Amino acid sequence: MTLKAISSTLPRADSHGEDLPAVLLVGGLGTRLRPILPSTPKPLAPVGDVPFLQLLVQQLRSHGIRRLVMCTGHRACEIEEEFGDGRKWDVTIDYSKESQPLGTSGALKSAGRYLLQDTDFLVMNGDSFLELDIHQFIRFHRQQGGCASIAVCRVPDAARYGTVQLDALNRVVCFAEKKGLREPGLINGGVYLFNREILKHIPDGASSLEKEVLPGFVEHGVYALEQKGVFIDIGTPEDYSRAQTLSVTLSQAAQSRPWEH
Protein backbone atom coordinates (compact mmCIF):
# COMPACT_ATOMS: atom_id res chain seq x y z
CA MET A 1 0.00 0.00 0.00
CA THR A 2 1.26 3.45 -0.85
CA LEU A 3 0.91 6.53 1.29
CA LYS A 4 -2.09 7.90 -0.53
CA ALA A 5 -5.04 9.50 1.25
CA ILE A 6 -6.52 6.88 3.55
CA SER A 7 -9.98 6.98 5.06
CA SER A 8 -10.04 5.77 8.67
CA THR A 9 -12.95 3.81 10.14
CA LEU A 10 -12.20 3.31 13.81
CA PRO A 11 -14.78 1.75 16.13
CA ARG A 12 -15.79 3.73 19.20
CA ALA A 13 -14.77 2.13 22.47
CA ASP A 14 -17.26 3.94 24.71
CA SER A 15 -19.30 7.12 24.79
CA HIS A 16 -16.24 9.33 25.31
CA GLY A 17 -13.14 7.33 24.41
CA GLU A 18 -11.77 5.94 21.19
CA ASP A 19 -10.41 2.43 20.82
CA LEU A 20 -7.00 3.54 19.61
CA PRO A 21 -3.65 3.62 21.37
CA ALA A 22 -1.47 6.57 22.23
CA VAL A 23 2.29 6.41 21.77
CA LEU A 24 4.34 8.65 24.07
CA LEU A 25 7.85 9.56 22.92
CA VAL A 26 9.78 9.75 26.20
CA GLY A 27 13.28 8.52 25.31
CA GLY A 28 15.09 11.85 24.85
CA LEU A 29 18.31 12.77 26.64
CA GLY A 30 17.10 16.13 27.92
CA THR A 31 20.58 17.63 27.69
CA ARG A 32 19.41 21.25 27.93
CA LEU A 33 17.74 20.61 31.28
CA ARG A 34 20.71 18.88 32.89
CA PRO A 35 22.07 22.05 34.51
CA ILE A 36 18.92 22.30 36.62
CA LEU A 37 17.80 18.63 36.67
CA PRO A 38 21.06 16.65 36.61
CA SER A 39 19.59 13.43 38.01
CA THR A 40 16.02 13.43 36.65
CA PRO A 41 14.84 12.15 33.25
CA LYS A 42 13.10 14.98 31.40
CA PRO A 43 9.67 13.25 31.31
CA LEU A 44 9.84 12.94 35.11
CA ALA A 45 10.71 16.60 35.65
CA PRO A 46 8.36 17.80 38.40
CA VAL A 47 5.76 20.39 37.44
CA GLY A 48 3.97 21.47 40.57
CA ASP A 49 3.42 18.26 42.53
CA VAL A 50 3.59 15.73 39.69
CA PRO A 51 6.01 14.49 37.02
CA PHE A 52 5.43 16.22 33.69
CA LEU A 53 4.65 12.91 32.00
CA GLN A 54 1.80 12.32 34.44
CA LEU A 55 0.01 15.34 32.94
CA LEU A 56 0.01 13.62 29.55
CA VAL A 57 -1.24 10.34 31.01
CA GLN A 58 -4.04 12.15 32.82
CA GLN A 59 -4.95 14.10 29.70
CA LEU A 60 -5.25 10.92 27.66
CA ARG A 61 -7.29 9.14 30.33
CA SER A 62 -9.62 12.15 30.65
CA HIS A 63 -10.39 11.71 26.94
CA GLY A 64 -10.99 7.98 27.32
CA ILE A 65 -7.66 6.88 25.81
CA ARG A 66 -6.63 3.86 27.87
CA ARG A 67 -4.02 2.01 25.83
CA LEU A 68 -0.62 3.66 26.07
CA VAL A 69 2.79 2.75 24.68
CA MET A 70 5.80 4.57 26.10
CA CYS A 71 8.85 4.71 23.84
CA THR A 72 11.68 4.84 26.35
CA GLY A 73 15.44 5.10 26.03
CA HIS A 74 17.50 7.29 28.34
CA ARG A 75 16.95 6.18 31.96
CA ALA A 76 14.06 3.98 30.87
CA CYS A 77 13.97 2.03 34.12
CA GLU A 78 13.11 5.13 36.13
CA ILE A 79 10.15 5.92 33.90
CA GLU A 80 8.91 2.34 34.06
CA GLU A 81 9.31 2.28 37.83
CA GLU A 82 7.27 5.48 38.14
CA PHE A 83 4.37 4.46 35.89
CA GLY A 84 4.41 0.66 36.01
CA ASP A 85 1.56 -1.00 34.17
CA GLY A 86 -0.61 2.11 34.41
CA ARG A 87 -3.32 0.73 36.68
CA LYS A 88 -2.94 3.68 39.08
CA TRP A 89 -4.38 5.90 36.31
CA ASP A 90 -6.82 3.29 34.99
CA VAL A 91 -4.82 2.77 31.80
CA THR A 92 -2.59 0.02 30.44
CA ILE A 93 1.01 0.86 29.59
CA ASP A 94 3.40 -1.11 27.40
CA TYR A 95 7.04 -0.12 27.03
CA SER A 96 9.02 -0.06 23.81
CA LYS A 97 12.60 0.35 25.00
CA GLU A 98 15.33 1.29 22.55
CA SER A 99 18.76 -0.25 23.08
CA GLN A 100 20.42 2.66 21.29
CA PRO A 101 19.18 6.17 20.44
CA LEU A 102 16.74 5.97 17.52
CA GLY A 103 15.35 9.48 17.37
CA THR A 104 11.64 10.17 17.48
CA SER A 105 10.67 8.34 14.29
CA GLY A 106 13.00 5.40 14.87
CA ALA A 107 11.46 4.93 18.31
CA LEU A 108 7.99 5.13 16.80
CA LYS A 109 8.78 2.49 14.21
CA SER A 110 10.19 0.23 16.90
CA ALA A 111 6.88 0.50 18.78
CA GLY A 112 5.00 -0.80 15.74
CA ARG A 113 4.73 -4.27 17.26
CA TYR A 114 2.20 -2.85 19.72
CA LEU A 115 0.08 -1.31 16.95
CA LEU A 116 -0.55 -4.29 14.68
CA GLN A 117 -4.33 -4.33 15.22
CA ASP A 118 -4.87 -0.58 14.93
CA THR A 119 -5.79 1.44 11.85
CA ASP A 120 -4.75 4.75 13.41
CA PHE A 121 -2.83 5.77 16.50
CA LEU A 122 -2.14 8.92 18.46
CA VAL A 123 1.41 10.13 19.13
CA MET A 124 2.57 12.66 21.72
CA ASN A 125 5.96 14.20 22.40
CA GLY A 126 6.86 13.50 26.01
CA ASP A 127 8.30 16.96 26.68
CA SER A 128 5.40 19.15 25.57
CA PHE A 129 1.79 19.63 26.61
CA LEU A 130 -0.93 20.95 24.34
CA GLU A 131 -4.46 21.50 25.57
CA LEU A 132 -6.74 20.05 22.91
CA ASP A 133 -9.99 18.23 22.27
CA ILE A 134 -8.69 14.83 21.22
CA HIS A 135 -12.08 13.70 19.90
CA GLN A 136 -12.37 16.75 17.68
CA PHE A 137 -8.86 15.97 16.45
CA ILE A 138 -9.83 12.38 15.66
CA ARG A 139 -12.91 13.53 13.73
CA PHE A 140 -10.77 15.98 11.78
CA HIS A 141 -8.28 13.24 10.91
CA ARG A 142 -11.01 10.95 9.64
CA GLN A 143 -12.68 13.67 7.60
CA GLN A 144 -9.47 14.73 5.88
CA GLY A 145 -8.46 11.17 5.05
CA GLY A 146 -4.73 11.90 5.00
CA CYS A 147 -1.89 9.72 6.19
CA ALA A 148 -1.17 12.07 9.09
CA SER A 149 -2.72 14.91 11.04
CA ILE A 150 -0.92 17.36 13.33
CA ALA A 151 -2.25 19.51 16.14
CA VAL A 152 -0.72 22.95 15.72
CA CYS A 153 -0.87 26.14 17.76
CA ARG A 154 -0.03 29.79 17.24
CA VAL A 155 2.64 31.27 19.49
CA PRO A 156 3.66 34.92 19.84
CA ASP A 157 7.36 34.09 19.53
CA ALA A 158 8.25 31.22 17.18
CA ALA A 159 12.00 31.93 17.20
CA ARG A 160 13.08 28.56 18.59
CA TYR A 161 10.53 26.51 16.67
CA GLY A 162 10.11 25.44 13.11
CA THR A 163 6.82 26.66 11.66
CA VAL A 164 4.05 24.93 9.73
CA GLN A 165 2.67 26.42 6.51
CA LEU A 166 -0.93 25.52 5.57
CA ASP A 167 -3.19 26.06 2.58
CA ALA A 168 -6.82 27.17 2.77
CA LEU A 169 -7.97 23.56 3.31
CA ASN A 170 -5.69 22.99 6.33
CA ARG A 171 -3.33 20.82 4.33
CA VAL A 172 0.32 21.21 5.24
CA VAL A 173 2.27 22.83 2.43
CA CYS A 174 5.65 22.69 4.10
CA PHE A 175 7.54 22.60 7.37
CA ALA A 176 9.84 25.59 7.63
CA GLU A 177 13.05 25.31 9.65
CA LYS A 178 13.47 27.63 12.62
CA LYS A 179 14.63 31.08 11.54
CA GLY A 180 15.38 32.61 14.91
CA LEU A 181 13.04 35.51 14.18
CA ARG A 182 11.05 36.72 17.18
CA GLU A 183 7.67 36.86 15.49
CA PRO A 184 4.33 35.02 15.74
CA GLY A 185 3.98 31.71 13.97
CA LEU A 186 2.04 28.47 13.67
CA ILE A 187 4.06 25.64 15.22
CA ASN A 188 3.88 21.89 15.60
CA GLY A 189 2.20 21.19 18.96
CA GLY A 190 3.75 17.74 19.32
CA VAL A 191 0.50 15.75 18.97
CA TYR A 192 -0.19 13.62 15.90
CA LEU A 193 -2.61 11.11 14.45
CA PHE A 194 -1.05 8.62 12.04
CA ASN A 195 -2.35 5.85 9.87
CA ARG A 196 -0.48 2.63 10.60
CA GLU A 197 0.73 2.43 7.00
CA ILE A 198 3.24 5.21 7.63
CA LEU A 199 5.31 2.84 9.77
CA LYS A 200 6.27 0.99 6.58
CA HIS A 201 7.70 4.21 5.18
CA ILE A 202 9.84 5.19 8.16
CA PRO A 203 13.46 4.20 7.47
CA ASP A 204 15.25 1.76 9.72
CA GLY A 205 17.67 3.24 12.22
CA ALA A 206 17.73 6.65 13.84
CA SER A 207 15.79 9.55 12.35
CA SER A 208 13.75 12.57 13.37
CA LEU A 209 9.99 12.57 12.97
CA GLU A 210 9.84 16.36 12.80
CA LYS A 211 12.86 17.10 10.63
CA GLU A 212 13.16 14.10 8.33
CA VAL A 213 10.04 11.94 8.17
CA LEU A 214 7.04 14.28 8.30
CA PRO A 215 8.33 16.59 5.53
CA GLY A 216 8.52 13.55 3.27
CA PHE A 217 4.85 12.73 3.88
CA VAL A 218 3.54 16.17 2.84
CA GLU A 219 2.83 15.17 -0.75
CA HIS A 220 0.73 12.23 0.45
CA GLY A 221 -1.62 14.30 2.59
CA VAL A 222 -0.67 15.78 5.96
CA TYR A 223 -3.29 18.02 7.58
CA ALA A 224 -3.15 20.33 10.56
CA LEU A 225 -5.80 21.38 13.06
CA GLU A 226 -5.13 24.55 15.04
CA GLN A 227 -5.69 24.43 18.79
CA LYS A 228 -6.32 27.46 21.00
CA GLY A 229 -5.46 25.99 24.42
CA VAL A 230 -2.37 26.28 26.58
CA PHE A 231 0.91 25.00 25.13
CA ILE A 232 4.19 24.41 26.92
CA ASP A 233 7.44 22.74 25.88
CA ILE A 234 9.79 22.04 28.80
CA GLY A 235 12.86 21.53 26.61
CA THR A 236 14.76 24.57 27.91
CA PRO A 237 15.37 25.86 31.45
CA GLU A 238 13.40 29.01 30.64
CA ASP A 239 10.32 27.14 29.46
CA TYR A 240 10.61 24.62 32.28
CA SER A 241 10.53 27.54 34.70
CA ARG A 242 7.45 28.89 32.91
CA ALA A 243 5.80 25.48 33.31
CA GLN A 244 6.06 25.89 37.08
CA THR A 245 4.07 29.11 36.93
CA LEU A 246 1.46 27.31 34.83
CA SER A 247 1.31 24.15 36.96
CA VAL A 248 -2.27 24.70 38.17
CA THR A 249 -3.46 25.59 34.66
CA LEU A 250 -1.74 22.52 33.20
CA SER A 251 -3.22 20.23 35.85
CA GLN A 252 -6.71 21.55 35.15
CA ALA A 253 -6.23 21.24 31.38
CA ALA A 254 -5.00 17.64 31.79
CA GLN A 255 -8.21 16.68 33.56
CA SER A 256 -10.58 18.70 31.39
CA ARG A 257 -13.34 16.98 29.42
CA PRO A 258 -14.07 19.34 26.50
CA TRP A 259 -17.26 17.59 25.38
CA GLU A 260 -18.83 18.42 28.75
CA HIS A 261 -18.29 22.18 28.31
Buried (B, 14 or more C-beta within 10 A) or exposed (E): EEBEEBEBEBEEBEEBBBBBBBBBBBBBEBEBBEEEBEEBBBBBBBBBEBBBBBBBBBBBBBBBBBBBBBBBBBBBEBBBEBBEEBEEBEBEBBBBBBEEEBBBBBBBBBBBEBBEEBBBBBBBBBBBBBBBBBBBBBEBBBEBBBBBBBBBBBBEEBEBBBBBEBEEEBBBEEBBEEEEEEEEBBBBBBBBBBBBBBBEBBEEEBBEBBBBBBBBBBEBBBBBBBBEBBBBBBBEBEBBEEBEEBBEBBBEBBEBEBEEE
